[in-house]
Amino acid sequence: MFVEAPSQQRLGRIDRHLGAAFADAKKHDDRLRPLAVDARFDGGVAHLTGAVADPGELRLVRDLVGRLDGVFAVWSRVHVGGRAPVLLDVGCGQTKQYPEAIGLDMRACEAVDVRANLSLGLPMASRSVDAVFAVHVLEHLIDFLALVDECHRVLRPGGVLHVVSPWWRYVNAVADPTHVRLLDVQTIKGICQRPDAPRWYPLHAGCDAATIFGDLMAIGPDDPGPDEAHLARFFD
C-alpha cells in the first residue's frame, strides 16, 4: 500500500511556522541571540546561512534548529572562522543544491564542474570537504555503501553527508525504473551501525511520507558515538 505525501500547500504552511519558531528562538534564547546565523525553511529542510567563530557554535545552531518539530534536515552554508565551507554535490545532474557547490556527475551539463563515475570513487582529496550532498543518488546505485565510505573519506572531521532519497513506500520510489535500491529511515541507522566501517553520527534523520532525509556527521574511530536517547529520536 502506497502512502500519500503531504501537499505542497501544507509543507509551505509548516515552513512558515518553522520560520516563526526560529525567529522567536533567536529573540529569546541567549545561546542563539548573539550568533549571526539565519535559517530559511523549504519543505522541512533548514538552510542555515551567516557566520560563526568556531565549529562549536555551528553545531549548537544545528542542534537547536534540528529540535524544531517539522524539521527533517539541517543544511549549512555558514562561514566558520572566516572560511567559506567547501560543498560537494555528488550526482548533481542539471541542478546543484547551492550554486557555490562543486557539482560532480558522470555526464556533462551546465551544473557539473567535475566529471566522474561515482562507482569508481570521488576525485577529491581526503579531508577536503565540509559537506557532501547526495540528493536522489543512493537509490540509483546497487552498492551505495562504497560511495558512502568515499564521502566519509573526503569529509573533514565534523563534516556532514546529506542524504535525500525516495521513501520505499512512496510511489515515486518504484515508478522510476532506474531506481535499484529502496531506502527507509532505518537504512540511515544501518549506515551508522555498520561494523568495521567508517563511523557516522546521525545529526538528524526523518521522513515526510515521500522522502527520506539523513544528516550524517563523519567521526573518527575514537570519537564518542550517539547515546541511546539520541538514537531513539530517529530510529526504532
Number of C-alpha atoms within 10 A of each C-alpha: 6 11 12 12 13 12 8 10 9 11 18 15 12 19 21 16 16 24 18 12 15 21 16 12 16 18 12 11 12 10 13 19 14 11 16 13 20 18 21 16 22 16 18 24 19 25 18 20 16 16 20 20 14 12 13 11 17 21 13 13 20 21 14 14 21 19 12 15 12 18 24 22 26 25 21 20 20 21 19 17 11 11 11 14 17 18 24 27 26 28 25 25 18 13 14 21 16 13 11 14 22 22 26 24 21 16 14 14 14 10 18 23 15 16 17 18 14 19 14 10 14 19 14 15 10 14 15 16 22 22 29 25 26 22 19 17 20 23 21 17 16 12 13 16 14 15 20 18 17 20 28 27 19 22 26 19 16 18 23 29 25 22 21 23 24 27 23 21 18 17 16 15 21 16 9 10 9 11 18 14 17 16 19 19 20 15 14 23 19 12 19 20 14 12 9 7 12 19 22 27 24 22 22 24 27 23 20 18 16 19 22 24 27 26 25 25 23 27 20 14 12 7 11 9 16 14 9 9 8 14 17 10 12 18 15 8
